Amino acid sequence: MTESADDIVLPLPPNAPRTPPNAFARWLGRSLLRLGGWRMVGAFPDIPKLVLIGAPHSSNWDGIWGFAAKLALGLDIRILGKHQLFWWPLGPLLRRLGVIAVDRSAARGVAEQAAALIRQADKFWFGLAPEGTRKPVARWKTGFWKIAKAADVPVLPAYFHYPDKVIGIGPPFTLGADMDADIARIRAWYRPWQGRYHGTP
């Protein structure tokens, strides 16, 4: 029995931001996930604005499977890229893939620039890897917390669990006033999940 698309990806709720309809992109994303043996589990919250974090991040393959899932879902999730990357012809392609140019030398910091984009939009899902690198880290970078806090939106955890080839979506976390406590709470939630080359976040 062959898997249907519904066996591989999750349904998007009404308030999730979507890319313009593109049957080929959806087919390509589903095909990549199916060929790799990956599937999605969990459920997306019906929230128009949030910060989505992906961990454990231990391999460039994470980006490939994450991008395949984005295509398969038709999900409009945005990430930041250095503005120096946006030269022709790479710039138009990056924008089409949901990458937003950010000026790291601007007076407003990167976190504030990202938070402003979320606040100004009707629907905006912003994604990033909290570890900031593929290597094992003792501490996560705090940018995701600062962006979500400044934009007053929840943090949605997504994980890559390589032993079972699962991309999972967890429950959204509402942030409090204690950054270290919030990050410790989210990292504890991630403990069961294993990346490609090293263990839990």
ChimeraX commands (.cxc) that place a marker at each C-alpha (Angstrom):
marker #1 position 0.00,0.00,0.00 radius 0.5
marker #1 position 1.45,3.37,-0.97 radius 0.5
marker #1 position 1.45,6.36,1.34 radius 0.5
marker #1 position -0.80,9.29,0.54 radius 0.5
marker #1 position 0.27,12.89,0.98 radius 0.5
marker #1 position -1.83,12.99,4.16 radius 0.5
marker #1 position 0.35,10.25,5.65 radius 0.5
marker #1 position 3.49,12.35,5.20 radius 0.5
marker #1 position 2.57,15.95,6.04 radius 0.5
marker #1 position 0.22,17.65,8.48 radius 0.5
marker #1 position -2.81,19.81,7.66 radius 0.5
marker #1 position -2.35,23.56,7.98 radius 0.5
marker #1 position -4.91,25.38,10.14 radius 0.5
marker #1 position -6.81,28.38,8.70 radius 0.5
marker #1 position -4.58,31.06,10.28 radius 0.5
marker #1 position -1.26,29.57,9.15 radius 0.5
marker #1 position 0.40,31.74,6.47 radius 0.5
marker #1 position 0.47,30.05,3.08 radius 0.5
marker #1 position 2.47,30.46,-0.09 radius 0.5
marker #1 position 0.62,31.01,-3.39 radius 0.5
marker #1 position -0.80,27.70,-4.69 radius 0.5
marker #1 position 1.86,25.72,-6.55 radius 0.5
marker #1 position 1.05,22.10,-7.33 radius 0.5
marker #1 position 4.57,21.33,-8.55 radius 0.5
marker #1 position 6.20,22.66,-5.36 radius 0.5
marker #1 position 3.81,20.64,-3.21 radius 0.5
marker #1 position 4.50,17.51,-5.27 radius 0.5
marker #1 position 8.27,18.08,-5.12 radius 0.5
marker #1 position 8.27,18.53,-1.36 radius 0.5
marker #1 position 6.12,15.45,-0.76 radius 0.5
marker #1 position 8.27,13.41,-3.14 radius 0.5
marker #1 position 11.50,14.38,-1.36 radius 0.5
marker #1 position 10.05,13.46,2.02 radius 0.5
marker #1 position 8.69,10.17,0.69 radius 0.5
marker #1 position 11.99,9.22,-0.96 radius 0.5
marker #1 position 13.87,10.03,2.25 radius 0.5
marker #1 position 11.43,8.01,4.34 radius 0.5
marker #1 position 10.34,11.05,6.37 radius 0.5
marker #1 position 6.93,11.92,7.77 radius 0.5
marker #1 position 5.48,14.60,10.01 radius 0.5
marker #1 position 3.73,14.15,13.36 radius 0.5
marker #1 position 1.97,16.48,15.78 radius 0.5
marker #1 position -0.29,19.39,14.91 radius 0.5
marker #1 position 0.14,23.01,13.89 radius 0.5
marker #1 position -1.60,25.56,16.13 radius 0.5
marker #1 position -4.16,27.88,14.57 radius 0.5
marker #1 position -2.10,30.99,15.33 radius 0.5
marker #1 position -1.37,33.73,12.75 radius 0.5
marker #1 position 1.95,34.89,14.25 radius 0.5
marker #1 position 4.67,32.87,15.98 radius 0.5
marker #1 position 8.37,32.04,16.11 radius 0.5
marker #1 position 9.11,28.47,14.99 radius 0.5
marker #1 position 12.37,26.91,16.17 radius 0.5
marker #1 position 13.94,23.76,14.73 radius 0.5
marker #1 position 16.29,21.47,16.69 radius 0.5
marker #1 position 18.40,19.41,17.10 radius 0.5
marker #1 position 20.41,20.96,14.27 radius 0.5
marker #1 position 23.40,18.73,13.53 radius 0.5
marker #1 position 23.54,18.39,9.74 radius 0.5
marker #1 position 22.97,20.27,6.50 radius 0.5
marker #1 position 20.39,17.57,5.79 radius 0.5
marker #1 position 18.14,19.25,8.38 radius 0.5
marker #1 position 17.72,22.17,6.00 radius 0.5
marker #1 position 16.91,19.88,3.08 radius 0.5
marker #1 position 14.20,17.97,4.96 radius 0.5
marker #1 position 12.87,21.17,6.50 radius 0.5
marker #1 position 12.70,22.85,3.09 radius 0.5
marker #1 position 10.97,19.77,1.63 radius 0.5
marker #1 position 8.37,19.95,4.40 radius 0.5
marker #1 position 7.85,23.67,3.75 radius 0.5
marker #1 position 7.21,22.98,0.05 radius 0.5
marker #1 position 4.97,20.00,0.76 radius 0.5
marker #1 position 2.85,22.00,3.19 radius 0.5
marker #1 position 2.67,25.18,1.16 radius 0.5
marker #1 position 3.68,26.95,4.38 radius 0.5
marker #1 position 4.93,30.53,4.15 radius 0.5
marker #1 position 7.59,30.53,6.86 radius 0.5
marker #1 position 10.20,33.28,6.81 radius 0.5
marker #1 position 13.87,33.23,7.80 radius 0.5
marker #1 position 16.51,35.96,7.86 radius 0.5
marker #1 position 19.55,36.17,5.60 radius 0.5
marker #1 position 22.43,38.64,5.42 radius 0.5
marker #1 position 21.55,41.44,3.02 radius 0.5
marker #1 position 24.89,40.92,1.23 radius 0.5
marker #1 position 23.50,37.65,-0.18 radius 0.5
marker #1 position 20.75,39.40,-2.11 radius 0.5
marker #1 position 22.57,40.00,-5.37 radius 0.5
marker #1 position 21.27,39.02,-8.80 radius 0.5
marker #1 position 20.22,36.27,-9.52 radius 0.5
marker #1 position 20.37,34.87,-5.97 radius 0.5
marker #1 position 18.28,37.64,-4.42 radius 0.5
marker #1 position 14.99,36.91,-6.23 radius 0.5
marker #1 position 15.40,33.19,-5.56 radius 0.5
marker #1 position 16.03,33.74,-1.84 radius 0.5
marker #1 position 12.97,35.99,-1.57 radius 0.5
marker #1 position 10.87,33.37,-3.35 radius 0.5
marker #1 position 12.05,30.81,-0.77 radius 0.5
marker #1 position 10.96,33.04,2.12 radius 0.5
marker #1 position 14.35,34.53,3.05 radius 0.5
marker #1 position 14.27,38.15,4.23 radius 0.5
marker #1 position 17.29,40.44,3.92 radius 0.5
marker #1 position 18.52,41.82,7.24 radius 0.5
marker #1 position 21.19,44.44,7.84 radius 0.5
marker #1 position 23.33,43.27,10.77 radius 0.5
marker #1 position 25.02,46.69,10.97 radius 0.5
marker #1 position 21.75,48.61,11.35 radius 0.5
marker #1 position 21.12,50.65,14.49 radius 0.5
marker #1 position 18.24,48.36,15.37 radius 0.5
marker #1 position 19.50,44.88,16.17 radius 0.5
marker #1 position 18.56,41.81,14.18 radius 0.5
marker #1 position 16.10,40.65,16.84 radius 0.5
marker #1 position 14.28,43.98,16.79 radius 0.5
marker #1 position 14.18,44.00,12.98 radius 0.5
marker #1 position 12.63,40.52,12.99 radius 0.5
marker #1 position 10.16,41.42,15.75 radius 0.5
marker #1 position 9.07,44.51,13.82 radius 0.5
marker #1 position 8.34,42.41,10.73 radius 0.5
marker #1 position 6.14,40.10,12.80 radius 0.5
marker #1 position 4.30,42.96,14.52 radius 0.5
marker #1 position 3.56,44.72,11.23 radius 0.5
marker #1 position 2.10,41.68,9.46 radius 0.5
marker #1 position -1.36,40.13,9.68 radius 0.5
marker #1 position 0.17,36.65,9.45 radius 0.5
marker #1 position 3.85,35.87,9.96 radius 0.5
marker #1 position 5.64,32.67,10.97 radius 0.5
marker #1 position 9.34,33.26,11.57 radius 0.5
marker #1 position 11.74,30.30,11.68 radius 0.5
marker #1 position 15.26,29.78,12.99 radius 0.5
marker #1 position 17.58,27.22,14.59 radius 0.5
marker #1 position 18.15,28.17,18.26 radius 0.5
marker #1 position 21.51,26.40,18.42 radius 0.5
marker #1 position 22.88,28.69,15.70 radius 0.5
marker #1 position 25.31,26.00,14.48 radius 0.5
marker #1 position 25.45,22.33,13.53 radius 0.5
marker #1 position 27.96,21.61,16.32 radius 0.5
marker #1 position 26.87,20.55,19.84 radius 0.5
marker #1 position 26.42,23.60,22.05 radius 0.5
marker #1 position 26.14,23.99,25.81 radius 0.5
marker #1 position 23.90,27.04,25.48 radius 0.5
marker #1 position 21.36,28.02,22.87 radius 0.5
marker #1 position 21.49,31.46,21.31 radius 0.5
marker #1 position 18.86,33.75,22.81 radius 0.5
marker #1 position 17.72,35.47,19.61 radius 0.5
marker #1 position 14.57,33.39,19.17 radius 0.5
marker #1 position 13.39,34.28,22.69 radius 0.5
marker #1 position 14.12,37.98,22.22 radius 0.5
marker #1 position 12.27,38.05,18.88 radius 0.5
marker #1 position 9.21,36.22,20.22 radius 0.5
marker #1 position 9.15,38.32,23.40 radius 0.5
marker #1 position 9.47,41.63,21.54 radius 0.5
marker #1 position 6.75,40.60,19.07 radius 0.5
marker #1 position 4.56,39.16,21.86 radius 0.5
marker #1 position 4.09,35.82,20.09 radius 0.5
marker #1 position 4.51,32.20,21.22 radius 0.5
marker #1 position 7.39,29.89,20.34 radius 0.5
marker #1 position 6.48,26.77,18.34 radius 0.5
marker #1 position 9.02,23.91,18.67 radius 0.5
marker #1 position 9.71,21.63,15.70 radius 0.5
marker #1 position 12.15,18.75,15.88 radius 0.5
marker #1 position 14.12,16.36,13.66 radius 0.5
marker #1 position 14.23,12.84,15.11 radius 0.5
marker #1 position 16.55,10.88,12.85 radius 0.5
marker #1 position 16.13,7.36,14.36 radius 0.5
marker #1 position 12.48,7.35,13.23 radius 0.5
marker #1 position 12.83,9.90,10.39 radius 0.5
marker #1 position 10.21,12.12,11.93 radius 0.5
marker #1 position 9.70,15.87,11.72 radius 0.5
marker #1 position 7.57,16.71,14.74 radius 0.5
marker #1 position 5.56,19.75,15.78 radius 0.5
marker #1 position 5.08,20.33,19.48 radius 0.5
marker #1 position 2.78,22.54,21.53 radius 0.5
marker #1 position 3.42,26.31,21.44 radius 0.5
marker #1 position 5.24,27.80,24.42 radius 0.5
marker #1 position 4.02,31.07,25.92 radius 0.5
marker #1 position 7.01,33.02,27.22 radius 0.5
marker #1 position 7.34,34.53,30.66 radius 0.5
marker #1 position 9.62,37.17,32.11 radius 0.5
marker #1 position 12.58,34.85,32.83 radius 0.5
marker #1 position 14.50,34.14,29.62 radius 0.5
marker #1 position 16.81,31.51,31.12 radius 0.5
marker #1 position 13.89,29.64,32.69 radius 0.5
marker #1 position 11.92,29.68,29.42 radius 0.5
marker #1 position 14.86,28.38,27.39 radius 0.5
marker #1 position 15.57,25.65,29.97 radius 0.5
marker #1 position 11.91,24.63,29.81 radius 0.5
marker #1 position 11.95,24.41,26.02 radius 0.5
marker #1 position 15.26,22.53,25.93 radius 0.5
marker #1 position 13.89,20.01,28.43 radius 0.5
marker #1 position 10.98,19.39,26.07 radius 0.5
marker #1 position 13.49,18.59,23.28 radius 0.5
marker #1 position 15.42,15.94,25.24 radius 0.5
marker #1 position 13.84,12.85,23.63 radius 0.5
marker #1 position 14.68,13.90,20.07 radius 0.5
marker #1 position 17.96,12.96,18.37 radius 0.5
marker #1 position 19.75,14.70,15.52 radius 0.5
marker #1 position 21.72,13.05,12.74 radius 0.5
marker #1 position 25.22,13.32,14.26 radius 0.5
marker #1 position 24.80,13.95,17.96 radius 0.5
marker #1 position 22.20,13.62,20.63 radius 0.5
marker #1 position 19.59,15.88,22.11 radius 0.5
marker #1 position 19.81,19.70,22.14 radius 0.5
marker link #1:1,2 radius 0.2
marker link #1:2,3 radius 0.2
marker link #1:3,4 radius 0.2
marker link #1:4,5 radius 0.2
marker link #1:5,6 radius 0.2
marker link #1:6,7 radius 0.2
marker link #1:7,8 radius 0.2
marker link #1:8,9 radius 0.2
marker link #1:9,10 radius 0.2
marker link #1:10,11 radius 0.2
marker link #1:11,12 radius 0.2
marker link #1:12,13 radius 0.2
marker link #1:13,14 radius 0.2
marker link #1:14,15 radius 0.2
marker link #1:15,16 radius 0.2
marker link #1:16,17 radius 0.2
marker link #1:17,18 radius 0.2
marker link #1:18,19 radius 0.2
marker link #1:19,20 radius 0.2
marker link #1:20,21 radius 0.2
marker link #1:21,22 radius 0.2
marker link #1:22,23 radius 0.2
marker link #1:23,24 radius 0.2
marker link #1:24,25 radius 0.2
marker link #1:25,26 radius 0.2
marker link #1:26,27 radius 0.2
marker link #1:27,28 radius 0.2
marker link #1:28,29 radius 0.2
marker link #1:29,30 radius 0.2
marker link #1:30,31 radius 0.2
marker link #1:31,32 radius 0.2
marker link #1:32,33 radius 0.2
marker link #1:33,34 radius 0.2
marker link #1:34,35 radius 0.2
marker link #1:35,36 radius 0.2
marker link #1:36,37 radius 0.2
marker link #1:37,38 radius 0.2
marker link #1:38,39 radius 0.2
marker link #1:39,40 radius 0.2
marker link #1:40,41 radius 0.2
marker link #1:41,42 radius 0.2
marker link #1:42,43 radius 0.2
marker link #1:43,44 radius 0.2
marker link #1:44,45 radius 0.2
marker link #1:45,46 radius 0.2
marker link #1:46,47 radius 0.2
marker link #1:47,48 radius 0.2
marker link #1:48,49 radius 0.2
marker link #1:49,50 radius 0.2
marker link #1:50,51 radius 0.2
marker link #1:51,52 radius 0.2
marker link #1:52,53 radius 0.2
marker link #1:53,54 radius 0.2
marker link #1:54,55 radius 0.2
marker link #1:55,56 radius 0.2
marker link #1:56,57 radius 0.2
marker link #1:57,58 radius 0.2
marker link #1:58,59 radius 0.2
marker link #1:59,60 radius 0.2
marker link #1:60,61 radius 0.2
marker link #1:61,62 radius 0.2
marker link #1:62,63 radius 0.2
marker link #1:63,64 radius 0.2
marker link #1:64,65 radius 0.2
marker link #1:65,66 radius 0.2
marker link #1:66,67 radius 0.2
marker link #1:67,68 radius 0.2
marker link #1:68,69 radius 0.2
marker link #1:69,70 radius 0.2
marker link #1:70,71 radius 0.2
marker link #1:71,72 radius 0.2
marker link #1:72,73 radius 0.2
marker link #1:73,74 radius 0.2
marker link #1:74,75 radius 0.2
marker link #1:75,76 radius 0.2
marker link #1:76,77 radius 0.2
marker link #1:77,78 radius 0.2
marker link #1:78,79 radius 0.2
marker link #1:79,80 radius 0.2
marker link #1:80,81 radius 0.2
marker link #1:81,82 radius 0.2
marker link #1:82,83 radius 0.2
marker link #1:83,84 radius 0.2
marker link #1:84,85 radius 0.2
marker link #1:85,86 radius 0.2
marker link #1:86,87 radius 0.2
marker link #1:87,88 radius 0.2
marker link #1:88,89 radius 0.2
marker link #1:89,90 radius 0.2
marker link #1:90,91 radius 0.2
marker link #1:91,92 radius 0.2
marker link #1:92,93 radius 0.2
marker link #1:93,94 radius 0.2
marker link #1:94,95 radius 0.2
marker link #1:95,96 radius 0.2
marker link #1:96,97 radius 0.2
marker link #1:97,98 radius 0.2
marker link #1:98,99 radius 0.2
marker link #1:99,100 radius 0.2
marker link #1:100,101 radius 0.2
marker link #1:101,102 radius 0.2
marker link #1:102,103 radius 0.2
marker link #1:103,104 radius 0.2
marker link #1:104,105 radius 0.2
marker link #1:105,106 radius 0.2
marker link #1:106,107 radius 0.2
marker link #1:107,108 radius 0.2
marker link #1:108,109 radius 0.2
marker link #1:109,110 radius 0.2
marker link #1:110,111 radius 0.2
marker link #1:111,112 radius 0.2
marker link #1:112,113 radius 0.2
marker link #1:113,114 radius 0.2
marker link #1:114,115 radius 0.2
marker link #1:115,116 radius 0.2
marker link #1:116,117 radius 0.2
marker link #1:117,118 radius 0.2
marker link #1:118,119 radius 0.2
marker link #1:119,120 radius 0.2
marker link #1:120,121 radius 0.2
marker link #1:121,122 radius 0.2
marker link #1:122,123 radius 0.2
marker link #1:123,124 radius 0.2
marker link #1:124,125 radius 0.2
marker link #1:125,126 radius 0.2
marker link #1:126,127 radius 0.2
marker link #1:127,128 radius 0.2
marker link #1:128,129 radius 0.2
marker link #1:129,130 radius 0.2
marker link #1:130,131 radius 0.2
marker link #1:131,132 radius 0.2
marker link #1:132,133 radius 0.2
marker link #1:133,134 radius 0.2
marker link #1:134,135 radius 0.2
marker link #1:135,136 radius 0.2
marker link #1:136,137 radius 0.2
marker link #1:137,138 radius 0.2
marker link #1:138,139 radius 0.2
marker link #1:139,140 radius 0.2
marker link #1:140,141 radius 0.2
marker link #1:141,142 radius 0.2
marker link #1:142,143 radius 0.2
marker link #1:143,144 radius 0.2
marker link #1:144,145 radius 0.2
marker link #1:145,146 radius 0.2
marker link #1:146,147 radius 0.2
marker link #1:147,148 radius 0.2
marker link #1:148,149 radius 0.2
marker link #1:149,150 radius 0.2
marker link #1:150,151 radius 0.2
marker link #1:151,152 radius 0.2
marker link #1:152,153 radius 0.2
marker link #1:153,154 radius 0.2
marker link #1:154,155 radius 0.2
marker link #1:155,156 radius 0.2
marker link #1:156,157 radius 0.2
marker link #1:157,158 radius 0.2
marker link #1:158,159 radius 0.2
marker link #1:159,160 radius 0.2
marker link #1:160,161 radius 0.2
marker link #1:161,162 radius 0.2
marker link #1:162,163 radius 0.2
marker link #1:163,164 radius 0.2
marker link #1:164,165 radius 0.2
marker link #1:165,166 radius 0.2
marker link #1:166,167 radius 0.2
marker link #1:167,168 radius 0.2
marker link #1:168,169 radius 0.2
marker link #1:169,170 radius 0.2
marker link #1:170,171 radius 0.2
marker link #1:171,172 radius 0.2
marker link #1:172,173 radius 0.2
marker link #1:173,174 radius 0.2
marker link #1:174,175 radius 0.2
marker link #1:175,176 radius 0.2
marker link #1:176,177 radius 0.2
marker link #1:177,178 radius 0.2
marker link #1:178,179 radius 0.2
marker link #1:179,180 radius 0.2
marker link #1:180,181 radius 0.2
marker link #1:181,182 radius 0.2
marker link #1:182,183 radius 0.2
marker link #1:183,184 radius 0.2
marker link #1:184,185 radius 0.2
marker link #1:185,186 radius 0.2
marker link #1:186,187 radius 0.2
marker link #1:187,188 radius 0.2
marker link #1:188,189 radius 0.2
marker link #1:189,190 radius 0.2
marker link #1:190,191 radius 0.2
marker link #1:191,192 radius 0.2
marker link #1:192,193 radius 0.2
marker link #1:193,194 radius 0.2
marker link #1:194,195 radius 0.2
marker link #1:195,196 radius 0.2
marker link #1:196,197 radius 0.2
marker link #1:197,198 radius 0.2
marker link #1:198,199 radius 0.2
marker link #1:199,200 radius 0.2
marker link #1:200,201 radius 0.2
view
